[in-house]
Amino acid sequence: AAKMSSPTETERCIESLIAVFQRYAGKDGNSSKLSKTEFLTFMNRELAAFTKNQKDPGVLDRMMKKLDLNADGQLDFQEFLNLIGGLAIACHESFLKSAHSQKIL
């Protein structure tokens, strides 16, 4: 049998995102959607640095509403990926800014 090649970094990232989503989404028995409680638990545990930096206590509620495109009060995997994607873009932009400012000096 052909030896399975080990997953690439990108493949591992995708597997990790799926695993994290299912771990948090599965807490109430439906592992295909994040309830509001599950979303808050995910944000406070996995993205605590981001969550703690928010001065406004209502920010997570508003994020949830904005992400919940079909307005069913839950986040499916697509909606969850929009969250991760948005945060990744923000991180990337701040990374570029700091890299840019270092080059000038």
Residue pairs with C-beta under 8 A, 6 or more apart in sequence:
7 15
17 80
17 81
17 84
18 77
20 42
20 46
21 34
21 77
21 80
22 31
24 34
24 38
24 39
24 41
24 42
24 46
25 31
25 32
25 33
25 34
25 35
25 38
27 37
27 38
27 41
28 35
28 37
28 38
32 76
32 77
33 72
33 74
33 75
33 76
34 42
34 74
34 75
34 76
34 80
35 73
35 74
36 64
36 73
36 74
39 60
39 64
39 75
40 60
43 50
43 51
43 60
43 63
44 51
47 87
50 87
51 60
54 60
63 83
64 75
67 75
67 79
67 80
67 82
67 83
68 74
68 75
68 79
69 79
69 82
70 76
70 79
75 83
